[in-house]
């Protein structure tokens, strides 16, 4: 049973705020949610009784008065599976309620059909943990409707398929299916570099290029989850973004040029990434931007070129931009974050 079953929407808002901000004082919660102290006490009482929330250690006040008792989420209260598909590989993690990875697993096999992929996913979920997860999130590089229907995953050779329904039946768990960049962005917004910001952006470069956006504290999905598919954006010299920053194109250029041309090519790539970030800043004005994906490691040592490209369009302080190449486990954690959000809303 979900800890929030039967609770009103405001109680759910309280639980979600504590998850994202905790440990947090009651006074701060009242300010965030526009609640009076008596209302907050009434709303948190069942959440504390269920064990979903707990009181932290007393914090001494900065002035006279009683010590504050901050609220926090009991992270061990529920566990979630996150799964990320790429051709020939399935990456899984088990997280707690705070998105912390407890277990991880990588499986390799033939996932050329959604039926085969879901069968293997169900098998790997059973191998991953002996606990009873509260939900599962699945992500992959495709547009996904609100109902969890995947729209033609070309790189996997799949047709459009009701993947969410298939996973729910096969695993016996509530399931959320989402585009991988969107899922990764949510995890970074709630638990990573974007934590505490209301406007946040993630640019990922690898086999493809994608943009994840959070505006006004909400993940932007667009029609049928198609927001952020920005590979066709045009750079200042007329080239398409995907022609420059996708790893297959970078590797081909590096192979042709040899060692002597490596730095110039990677400066060009970094310049293109900077221009793409700058155009995203023009559209959404994020407080912070994360550049990630398996191709992000190639940008290390070429930050000056990236900054130059960014400056064509926008100004972003150094501490508001981070370049970090994160592995597929972190993408799988993004899938788990989607399941956590579904559990609490």
VEXLUM-902878 format. One record per residue (C-alpha): x, y, z. Coordinates in pm, 1 decimal, decimal comma. Each point is the difference from the previous one (the first is absolute). Layout:
{{X Y Z}}
...
This chain:
{{0,0 0,0 0,0}}
{{126,6 351,1 -83,6}}
{{70,8 205,2 315,3}}
{{-201,5 285,0 -149,4}}
{{-312,8 -197,1 -89,5}}
{{-304,0 182,5 134,6}}
{{186,5 323,1 72,5}}
{{-109,0 333,8 -144,4}}
{{206,0 187,7 -263,1}}
{{141,1 245,7 255,5}}
{{138,2 -283,3 213,8}}
{{166,9 -137,9 -311,3}}
{{151,0 342,0 -68,2}}
{{144,2 -0,2 350,4}}
{{156,3 -344,5 -43,7}}
{{147,8 97,4 -335,9}}
{{140,8 326,5 137,8}}
{{168,7 -184,0 287,3}}
{{149,4 -253,4 -242,0}}
{{145,4 272,7 -219,3}}
{{108,3 245,0 271,4}}
{{49,0 -209,6 311,6}}
{{119,6 7,9 264,7}}
{{-213,9 312,6 17,6}}
{{-149,2 196,6 287,6}}
{{-371,7 34,5 44,9}}
{{32,0 377,8 -26,9}}
{{175,0 -32,3 -336,6}}
{{-265,3 -245,6 -119,0}}
{{-277,6 239,7 96,5}}
{{170,1 270,4 -204,6}}
{{49,7 -226,2 -303,8}}
{{-354,4 -131,1 -3,6}}
{{-191,6 302,6 127,7}}
{{-133,6 -187,5 302,7}}
{{-60,6 105,7 357,2}}
{{181,4 -183,5 280,3}}
{{-321,9 -169,1 126,5}}
{{-86,6 -114,7 -354,7}}
{{347,6 -146,9 -48,7}}
{{-24,1 -182,8 332,4}}
{{-333,0 -151,9 -105,5}}
{{134,0 -103,2 -340,2}}
{{324,9 -152,6 123,9}}
{{-159,3 -202,3 279,9}}
{{-110,8 -294,3 -221,7}}
{{327,2 13,6 -196,2}}
{{197,6 -33,8 323,0}}
{{-232,0 -272,1 128,1}}
{{45,7 -204,6 -318,4}}
{{377,5 24,1 27,2}}
{{37,3 174,7 -335,3}}
{{130,2 312,8 175,5}}
{{217,5 18,2 308,1}}
{{125,1 272,9 230,8}}
{{369,4 72,8 -13,5}}
{{230,3 93,6 285,0}}
{{-77,0 333,5 169,2}}
{{168,4 304,0 -154,4}}
{{92,7 281,7 235,1}}
{{-171,5 329,3 -88,6}}
{{208,5 296,0 -115,9}}
{{-182,8 215,6 256,5}}
{{-188,5 -84,2 317,9}}
{{-271,6 -261,1 -15,9}}
{{-53,6 -372,2 -19,3}}
{{222,0 -221,1 -221,2}}
{{-149,4 -76,7 -339,4}}
{{-88,9 -358,1 -92,2}}
{{60,3 -30,8 -376,9}}
{{-202,3 -241,0 -208,4}}
{{154,0 -251,7 -236,2}}
{{-114,1 -291,8 -212,4}}
{{65,6 -352,9 126,8}}
{{205,9 -100,0 -303,7}}
{{-17,4 -372,8 77,8}}
{{-380,8 8,2 1,9}}
{{-21,2 -94,4 -368,8}}
{{226,3 -128,5 -276,2}}
{{-18,7 54,8 -373,6}}
{{146,3 -161,9 -309,2}}
{{137,0 212,5 -281,3}}
{{75,4 -150,2 -341,9}}
{{170,4 151,8 -304,0}}
{{8,0 -179,0 -336,0}}
{{269,4 47,5 -262,4}}
{{67,4 -236,6 -292,8}}
{{116,3 -332,7 141,5}}
{{9,4 119,4 361,8}}
{{-235,4 50,3 290,9}}
{{117,3 209,3 294,4}}
{{-190,6 -31,5 327,8}}
{{24,5 158,2 343,3}}
{{-187,4 -35,0 324,6}}
{{-41,8 325,3 193,0}}
{{-151,8 113,6 324,5}}
{{-261,6 272,7 27,6}}
{{269,7 268,8 -22,9}}
{{132,5 -134,2 -327,5}}
{{316,7 -144,2 153,1}}
{{125,9 -304,2 -191,5}}
{{4,6 -313,7 216,4}}
{{63,3 -264,9 -266,6}}
{{91,1 3,7 -367,1}}
{{4,4 -255,3 -275,4}}
{{83,0 -14,0 -371,0}}
{{-141,6 -267,5 -229,1}}
{{89,0 -68,2 -362,2}}
{{-225,9 -172,5 -248,3}}
{{-216,6 22,4 -307,3}}
{{-249,2 280,4 56,3}}
{{-96,0 36,8 -365,0}}
{{-370,9 -38,8 77,8}}
{{-195,1 163,5 283,3}}
{{-141,9 -339,6 102,4}}
{{348,5 -149,9 45,1}}
{{121,1 312,3 177,7}}
{{-286,8 -1,8 249,3}}
{{43,2 -372,3 73,5}}
{{368,0 55,4 77,9}}
{{-81,0 307,8 205,2}}
{{-240,2 -199,3 219,7}}
{{266,9 -267,1 51,3}}
{{267,9 254,4 91,6}}
{{-229,6 183,2 241,7}}
{{-45,3 -324,1 193,7}}
{{377,0 -50,2 6,0}}
{{67,9 355,3 104,8}}
{{-171,3 -7,8 335,9}}
{{-174,7 -219,6 252,2}}
{{-205,7 297,2 125,7}}
{{-339,1 104,3 -135,6}}
{{52,9 321,9 -198,2}}
{{-276,7 258,2 6,9}}
{{36,0 71,4 -369,9}}
{{215,8 -12,0 -309,5}}
{{107,4 263,7 -247,9}}
{{122,9 -76,1 -351,3}}
{{168,9 245,0 -234,8}}
{{138,5 -9,2 -351,0}}
{{82,0 239,6 -280,2}}
{{-341,4 54,5 -155,3}}
{{-306,3 219,5 29,2}}
{{-249,2 -135,1 252,1}}
{{-366,5 96,3 36,0}}
{{-162,2 80,7 334,3}}
{{-146,0 -352,4 -2,2}}
{{344,3 -160,4 -27,9}}
{{-15,8 -91,6 -367,9}}
{{340,9 9,2 -165,1}}
{{-1,1 153,4 -345,7}}
{{223,1 -205,7 -230,7}}
{{343,0 -61,9 153,7}}
{{207,0 0,1 -316,9}}
{{333,1 -84,7 163,8}}
{{-153,5 -307,5 167,1}}
{{-196,2 -105,4 -309,1}}
{{-331,1 20,6 187,3}}
{{-337,1 115,5 -131,0}}
{{-227,1 221,0 207,6}}
{{-99,0 -202,6 303,9}}
{{-196,1 38,1 326,2}}
{{312,8 -67,5 203,6}}
{{-133,2 122,0 334,2}}
{{-287,2 -246,6 -8,7}}
{{229,9 -283,9 -105,2}}
{{247,0 64,2 284,8}}
{{-275,5 32,6 259,2}}
{{-142,7 -339,6 -99,2}}
{{338,7 -173,3 -22,5}}
{{149,3 137,5 323,4}}
{{-314,7 36,4 207,8}}
{{103,2 353,3 97,7}}
{{-134,0 348,3 -65,9}}
{{203,5 124,9 -293,5}}
{{96,2 334,5 -152,6}}
{{161,1 18,2 -344,9}}
{{175,9 318,3 -106,7}}
{{247,4 140,8 -247,8}}
{{348,1 -56,7 142,5}}
{{110,2 365,6 -7,1}}
{{-317,2 108,5 179,5}}
{{45,6 -267,9 266,9}}
{{367,3 89,5 47,4}}
{{-93,2 367,7 27,4}}
{{-257,8 -69,6 271,0}}
{{254,3 -194,5 208,4}}
{{257,7 277,9 -30,3}}
{{-262,1 260,7 86,3}}
{{-117,3 -180,8 311,1}}
{{318,1 -166,8 122,0}}
{{296,1 139,9 -196,3}}
{{145,4 322,8 -138,5}}
{{-341,6 157,6 -51,8}}
{{-126,0 -60,9 355,0}}
{{-157,8 314,6 144,2}}
{{-40,8 177,2 -335,8}}
{{-332,5 75,7 -166,3}}
{{142,8 39,2 -349,9}}
{{256,6 -253,4 -116,5}}
{{132,2 -147,2 -324,3}}
{{192,3 -313,2 -96,8}}
{{173,8 -41,0 -334,3}}
{{104,9 -356,8 -77,8}}
{{237,5 -100,7 -275,0}}
{{72,8 -352,7 -110,4}}
{{-163,6 -223,6 -258,9}}
{{-251,1 283,0 -29,3}}
{{-40,2 349,8 136,7}}
{{-282,6 96,1 233,0}}
{{-113,9 284,6 219,1}}
{{-185,2 -44,9 327,5}}
{{-176,9 304,9 142,7}}
{{-153,7 87,1 333,4}}
{{-195,1 326,9 -5,8}}
{{-179,8 136,3 302,9}}
{{87,9 -318,9 190,3}}
{{-175,8 -220,7 -257,5}}
{{156,9 -243,6 -245,6}}
{{-77,2 110,4 -356,3}}
{{-113,0 -293,0 -216,6}}
{{-171,7 162,2 -296,3}}
{{-253,3 -170,4 -225,1}}
{{43,4 -378,8 23,9}}
{{320,7 54,6 192,9}}
{{179,0 148,0 -300,5}}
{{146,9 308,4 168,2}}
{{377,7 13,6 4,1}}
{{72,5 -183,9 -324,3}}
{{230,6 277,0 -118,8}}
{{242,1 -174,5 -234,4}}
{{-131,1 199,3 -296,5}}
{{79,4 338,9 156,4}}
{{231,0 211,5 -213,5}}
{{338,7 122,6 118,2}}
{{139,8 343,2 -91,3}}
{{177,8 -142,5 -306,3}}
{{-310,1 -180,1 -129,0}}
{{87,7 -353,9 109,3}}
{{-253,1 -206,1 191,2}}
{{79,3 -69,0 364,5}}
{{-21,7 -378,1 -39,5}}
{{251,8 7,9 -286,5}}
{{263,0 139,4 235,3}}
{{-59,8 -131,7 351,4}}
{{-126,8 -356,9 -38,3}}
{{281,0 -236,1 100,0}}
{{-5,7 -198,4 -325,2}}
{{77,8 317,2 -195,6}}
{{267,1 107,8 248,0}}
{{173,2 -337,9 -16,0}}
{{-5,4 1,9 -379,5}}
{{159,9 344,7 -12,6}}
{{263,8 -94,5 257,6}}
{{84,7 -316,7 -189,4}}
{{52,0 191,7 -324,2}}
{{202,6 283,6 155,9}}
{{231,7 -198,5 225,3}}
{{167,6 135,7 313,5}}
{{110,1 328,5 -156,2}}
{{-354,2 113,1 -67,3}}
{{-157,4 -128,5 322,1}}
{{-0,1 325,2 199,2}}
{{-143,8 207,8 -285,4}}
{{-282,3 -249,2 -53,6}}
{{-87,7 -16,7 368,7}}
{{10,7 380,1 25,0}}
{{-249,2 5,9 -289,1}}
{{-221,7 -250,8 179,3}}
{{19,3 197,9 324,7}}
{{-83,2 320,2 -187,0}}
{{-308,3 -172,1 -146,4}}
{{-105,2 -128,5 341,7}}
{{38,4 351,0 141,7}}
{{-214,6 146,7 -276,6}}
{{-266,5 -262,9 67,0}}
{{1,8 77,6 372,1}}
{{-22,3 369,8 -82,5}}
{{-303,6 -49,1 -222,6}}
{{-165,6 -204,3 276,9}}
{{69,0 286,3 241,3}}
{{-170,0 245,3 -236,2}}
{{-313,5 -214,6 -0,8}}
{{-31,2 -104,8 364,6}}
{{240,6 216,0 211,1}}
{{115,6 -282,2 231,8}}
{{171,8 69,2 331,0}}
{{237,3 -291,7 -59,1}}
{{100,4 -215,9 -294,9}}
{{151,9 -347,5 4,8}}
{{180,6 -133,8 -307,8}}
{{19,5 -377,0 20,2}}
{{-21,3 -323,7 -194,7}}
{{278,8 -231,4 -108,5}}
{{138,7 266,4 -234,8}}
{{45,2 257,6 277,7}}
{{339,7 -144,2 96,2}}
{{136,0 125,7 -334,3}}
{{-63,2 359,8 109,6}}
{{244,4 -8,7 291,3}}
{{284,9 235,9 -81,3}}
{{-212,7 184,1 -256,8}}
{{-212,8 205,5 236,5}}
{{127,4 330,1 -139,7}}
{{-137,1 -84,9 -345,1}}
{{-330,6 -104,0 156,4}}
{{-20,4 332,7 185,4}}
{{74,4 185,5 -321,0}}
{{-286,5 -177,2 -176,1}}
{{-234,1 66,0 291,5}}
{{86,1 371,7 4,1}}
{{-141,3 39,5 -353,0}}
{{-348,4 -35,6 146,8}}
{{-6,5 28,9 377,6}}
{{193,1 71,6 316,4}}
{{24,7 -276,7 260,2}}
{{221,5 18,4 307,1}}
{{270,6 -262,9 41,9}}
{{-164,0 -161,9 302,4}}
{{-333,0 -31,0 -187,3}}
{{149,2 -231,6 -265,0}}
{{131,8 -348,9 64,2}}
{{150,4 -251,6 -242,7}}
{{-21,4 -355,0 129,6}}
{{12,0 -329,8 -187,1}}
{{-228,3 -235,8 191,2}}
{{-41,9 -370,8 -68,7}}
{{-311,7 -190,7 -95,0}}
{{-63,0 -80,9 367,8}}
{{-83,2 367,3 47,7}}
{{-239,4 -13,3 -294,3}}
{{-165,6 -302,0 160,3}}
{{-26,1 202,4 321,8}}
{{-193,0 252,9 -205,5}}
{{-251,3 -272,8 -81,5}}
{{-29,8 -77,1 371,9}}
{{-57,8 369,8 70,5}}
{{-301,4 -8,1 -231,3}}
{{-138,1 -293,8 199,9}}
{{62,2 188,5 325,5}}
{{-188,5 303,2 -131,8}}
{{-292,5 -219,3 -105,0}}
{{-3,5 -160,2 345,5}}
{{-26,2 336,0 176,3}}
{{-242,5 182,4 -228,1}}
